[in-house]
Amino acid sequence: MDFQTSSEIYPSQTNSRDLNNIKNNFQLKDNQRAENSEILKSSRARAELIRSGSISTDEKYGTSSIKGFAYPLELDENGGVKTSSNTQRLSEQIVEILDTRIGERVYRQFFGVPETVFETISEDVLSQVIKKQIKEAVPFDVELDVSVEISESGSAVVYVGYSLEQAGKYIIKYSVDR
């Protein structure tokens, strides 16, 4: 019985032609994504956070009670993943829901808004669908008010007003151009 050494069964990384081909293929795709990143960023809907009211404390929730990865996902100055907290994180989470189409997330199939939601004729129906999706996705007790304005050109502006208990009122203006 002949035994093979592990180097015969598993080629080393430096001698493997297949591994180098795979690595080069990924490098090409990464370079293409990097070149197109500005186009991708500008093609996304534009969201804007508007502060409303005079209450400006996040003290009720502490400095890290609502914390998560920043959206869109970016690296911080130390090379780690950038994080955000409290009302900033909640704002980002609402924008993330509006940017995501149902079915895009592998393990959260119903996260986001339907693909055809911005083709809806009725502003009331559209605002109810968006409000339902945000309520289901946000794990906090948030007061929500959603309104939609659809122009004759087909572009839509979604206003999501929200507030956490005693933490201020915020409005997100989310513009969708067709």
C-alpha positions in Angstrom: 0.0 0.0 0.0 1.5 3.3 -1.1 0.9 6.4 1.0 0.9 9.8 -0.5 2.2 12.7 1.3 0.0 15.7 2.0 2.0 17.8 -0.5 1.1 15.3 -3.3 -2.6 15.4 -2.4 -2.9 19.1 -1.7 -0.7 21.3 -3.9 1.0 24.2 -2.2 -0.5 27.6 -2.8 2.6 28.9 -4.6 2.7 26.0 -7.0 -1.0 25.9 -7.8 -1.9 27.2 -11.2 -5.6 26.9 -10.5 -5.4 28.9 -7.4 -3.5 31.7 -9.2 -6.2 31.8 -11.9 -8.9 32.1 -9.3 -7.0 34.8 -7.5 -6.4 36.8 -10.7 -10.1 36.4 -11.6 -11.2 37.9 -8.3 -8.6 40.6 -8.6 -10.1 41.7 -11.9 -13.6 41.7 -10.6 -12.5 43.7 -7.5 -10.8 46.3 -9.7 -14.0 46.6 -11.8 -16.1 47.1 -8.7 -13.7 49.7 -7.4 -13.8 51.6 -10.8 -17.6 51.5 -10.8 -18.1 52.3 -7.1 -18.7 56.0 -7.7 -21.3 55.2 -10.4 -23.0 52.8 -8.0 -23.1 55.3 -5.2 -24.6 58.0 -7.4 -27.2 55.7 -8.9 -28.6 54.9 -5.5 -31.6 56.9 -4.3 -30.6 59.9 -2.3 -31.5 60.1 1.4 -31.3 63.1 3.6 -31.8 63.3 7.4 -33.7 66.3 8.6 -33.9 67.1 12.3 -37.2 68.3 13.5 -38.3 69.6 16.9 -36.1 70.9 19.7 -35.5 67.7 21.7 -31.9 66.6 21.1 -30.9 64.0 23.7 -29.9 60.4 23.1 -29.3 60.0 26.9 -32.2 57.7 27.4 -30.6 55.1 25.2 -27.0 55.5 26.4 -24.0 55.6 24.2 -24.2 52.1 22.8 -27.8 50.8 23.3 -28.6 51.0 19.6 -25.4 50.1 17.8 -24.5 48.4 14.6 -22.5 48.6 11.4 -22.8 51.9 9.6 -24.7 51.9 6.3 -23.4 51.9 3.7 -20.8 49.5 4.9 -17.4 51.3 5.1 -14.0 51.0 6.8 -13.1 53.4 9.5 -9.7 55.2 9.9 -8.2 52.1 11.7 -9.2 49.6 9.0 -12.1 48.2 11.0 -15.8 48.3 10.0 -17.3 51.7 10.7 -20.1 51.6 13.3 -22.9 54.0 14.3 -25.2 54.3 17.2 -28.6 55.6 18.5 -30.6 57.8 16.2 -27.8 57.8 13.5 -28.0 54.0 13.4 -31.8 54.0 13.3 -31.7 56.5 10.4 -29.2 54.3 8.5 -31.4 51.3 9.1 -34.4 53.0 7.7 -32.5 54.0 4.6 -31.1 50.5 4.3 -34.7 49.1 4.3 -35.6 51.6 1.5 -32.5 50.8 -0.5 -33.0 47.0 -0.3 -35.5 45.1 -2.5 -37.2 42.0 -1.1 -35.3 38.9 -2.0 -31.8 40.6 -2.1 -30.9 39.3 1.4 -30.2 35.6 1.5 -31.2 35.1 5.2 -33.7 37.9 5.4 -35.9 37.2 2.4 -38.6 39.7 3.4 -36.3 42.6 4.4 -36.7 45.7 2.3 -39.4 47.0 -0.1 -40.9 45.2 -3.1 -39.2 45.7 -6.4 -42.3 47.3 -8.0 -43.3 49.4 -5.0 -42.2 52.7 -6.6 -44.4 51.9 -9.7 -47.5 52.0 -7.5 -50.0 54.6 -8.6 -51.5 55.3 -5.2 -49.4 57.4 -2.7 -51.4 56.0 0.2 -50.8 52.4 -0.7 -47.1 53.1 -1.2 -46.8 54.8 2.2 -48.6 51.9 3.9 -46.4 49.3 2.3 -43.2 51.2 3.3 -44.5 51.8 6.9 -45.3 48.0 7.3 -41.8 47.0 6.0 -40.0 49.4 8.3 -42.1 48.3 11.4 -41.3 44.7 10.7 -37.6 45.3 10.2 -36.8 47.8 13.0 -36.5 46.0 16.3 -37.4 49.1 18.4 -40.7 50.7 19.4 -40.6 53.6 17.0 -43.3 56.1 16.2 -43.5 56.2 12.4 -45.2 58.5 10.0 -44.7 57.8 6.3 -45.9 59.9 3.4 -45.1 59.8 -0.3 -45.3 62.3 -3.1 -45.2 61.0 -6.6 -44.6 63.6 -9.4 -45.9 63.5 -12.9 -42.5 62.5 -14.2 -42.7 59.3 -12.1 -40.1 60.3 -9.4 -41.1 59.7 -5.8 -40.1 61.4 -2.6 -40.7 59.4 0.6 -40.8 61.1 3.9 -40.3 58.9 6.9 -40.9 60.7 10.2 -39.8 58.8 13.3 -39.1 59.3 16.9 -37.8 57.2 19.7 -39.3 57.9 23.1 -37.9 61.2 24.4 -35.0 61.1 21.9 -36.1 63.7 19.4 -38.0 63.7 16.1 -36.4 63.0 12.8 -37.4 63.0 9.2 -35.7 61.1 6.4 -36.3 62.5 2.9 -35.7 59.7 0.4 -35.8 60.6 -3.3 -36.3 58.0 -6.0 -35.8 59.1 -9.7 -36.8 56.9 -12.5 
